[in-house]
Amino acid sequence: GPKEEGKIRGPYRGIGFTPRVFAGKPLLLSETPIKIITQKHGSQLIITTGLDHCLVAYPPEEWHALEEKLRQGPSIEKGITQFVRFFVSGAMDCTVDAQGRILLPPNLREHAALNKEVLFVGMLNSIELWDIQRWNLVYPRDEVQIHEIRQTMAKLGW
């Protein structure tokens, strides 16, 4: 299943794997990885801008560990500074309410183009929130993309 030792895996499209309708209202989050994380870590999440025009939600302790790792990185390297600026400046503290909903600030919704259908993707220590149409464009489906992923993983020793 998606919950094992606090790790979050797999895609979720809300209850029954149907996409959640967003329409600018609080998003019901029961049966999603966010609900799993909040059951273990509490109602606070740090949600930030993702590199692929998605959002990334972290439990506080995972976010603090990431901040510490970024703090220890070489700040004089331009690429790292740009990444920190992008990733950290987009971060917002968000609260999941008692009904399992979260109201995303407009700047985060706009970054990920979350308008109608939202897909939650478990990423082990975080959750990505995707506009489902954008996900369908990015998610590797053809042999060329899968081959590129295999090559990258081989370079990393996997």
C-alpha positions in Angstrom: 0.0 0.0 0.0 0.9 3.7 -0.1 1.8 3.8 3.6 4.9 2.0 4.8 7.2 3.5 7.5 6.1 7.0 6.6 6.9 6.6 2.9 4.3 7.9 0.4 4.1 6.2 -2.9 2.0 6.2 -6.0 -0.5 8.5 -7.8 -3.8 9.4 -6.2 -6.7 11.0 -7.9 -8.8 11.4 -4.7 -11.5 9.0 -3.6 -11.9 6.0 -5.9 -9.0 7.3 -8.1 -11.2 9.9 -9.7 -9.7 13.4 -10.2 -10.7 16.0 -7.6 -12.5 19.0 -8.9 -10.7 22.1 -7.7 -12.6 25.2 -8.8 -10.7 27.5 -6.4 -12.4 26.0 -3.3 -10.8 24.0 -0.5 -9.8 20.6 -1.8 -11.1 17.5 0.0 -8.0 15.5 0.9 -9.3 12.3 2.4 -7.9 9.2 0.7 -4.8 11.1 -0.6 -1.2 11.0 0.4 -1.7 14.3 2.2 -4.2 12.7 4.5 -1.7 9.9 5.2 1.1 12.4 6.0 -1.1 14.5 8.3 -2.2 11.5 10.2 1.4 10.8 11.0 2.9 14.3 11.2 0.0 16.7 12.1 -2.0 19.2 10.2 0.8 21.6 9.1 2.5 21.2 5.7 5.0 23.3 3.8 3.9 23.5 0.2 6.3 25.0 -2.4 6.7 25.5 -6.1 8.1 22.4 -7.9 10.5 22.6 -10.8 8.1 21.0 -13.3 5.2 23.4 -12.6 3.7 21.3 -9.9 3.5 21.9 -6.1 5.5 19.9 -3.6 4.1 19.3 0.0 6.4 18.4 2.9 5.7 17.5 6.5 7.6 20.0 8.7 10.4 17.7 9.7 11.1 16.7 6.1 11.1 20.4 5.1 13.5 21.3 7.9 15.9 18.5 6.9 15.8 19.8 3.3 16.5 23.4 4.5 19.4 22.2 6.5 20.9 20.4 3.5 20.4 23.5 1.4 22.0 25.6 4.1 25.1 23.4 4.0 25.5 23.6 0.2 28.0 25.8 -1.5 26.2 29.1 -1.7 28.6 30.6 -4.1 27.5 28.3 -6.9 25.0 30.1 -9.1 22.8 27.1 -9.9 22.4 26.2 -6.2 21.6 29.8 -5.3 19.0 30.0 -8.0 17.4 26.7 -6.9 17.2 27.8 -3.3 15.8 31.1 -4.3 13.1 29.5 -6.5 12.3 26.6 -4.1 12.4 28.4 -0.8 10.8 31.7 -1.9 7.7 29.7 -3.1 7.2 27.9 0.2 4.1 28.5 2.3 2.9 27.1 5.6 -0.5 25.5 5.0 -2.9 23.8 7.4 -5.1 20.9 6.7 -8.5 21.5 8.4 -10.5 19.0 10.5 -12.4 17.9 7.3 -9.1 17.0 5.5 -9.1 20.1 3.3 -6.4 22.6 2.5 -6.8 26.0 1.0 -3.9 26.7 -1.4 -2.8 30.3 -1.8 -3.5 31.8 -5.3 0.2 32.1 -6.1 0.7 28.3 -5.6 -2.4 27.4 -7.5 -1.2 29.6 -10.4 2.3 28.2 -10.4 0.9 24.6 -10.9 -2.1 25.7 -13.0 -4.4 23.9 -10.7 -7.8 24.7 -12.0 -10.0 21.6 -12.2 -8.5 18.2 -11.8 -5.7 17.6 -9.3 -3.5 14.5 -9.1 -1.5 13.7 -6.0 1.8 11.8 -6.5 3.6 10.2 -3.6 7.3 10.9 -3.7 8.5 9.0 -0.6 9.1 12.0 1.7 6.8 14.5 -0.1 3.8 14.8 -2.3 3.5 16.5 -5.6 0.3 18.1 -6.6 -0.3 18.2 -10.4 -2.8 19.6 -12.8 -3.9 16.3 -14.4 -3.5 17.5 -17.9 0.0 18.7 -17.3 0.9 15.4 -15.6 -0.3 13.6 -18.7 2.2 15.6 -20.7 5.2 15.1 -18.3 4.7 11.5 -17.1 7.0 9.2 -19.1 5.0 7.0 -21.4 7.0 6.3 -24.5 10.1 4.1 -24.9 12.4 7.0 -25.6 11.6 8.7 -22.2 11.8 5.4 -20.3 15.2 4.7 -22.0 16.5 8.1 -20.9 15.3 7.4 -17.3 17.2 4.1 -17.4 20.4 5.8 -18.6 20.2 8.4 -15.9 19.6 5.8 -13.2 22.6 3.7 -14.6 24.8 6.8 -14.3 23.7 7.1 -10.7 24.7 3.5 -10.0 21.2 2.0 -9.9 
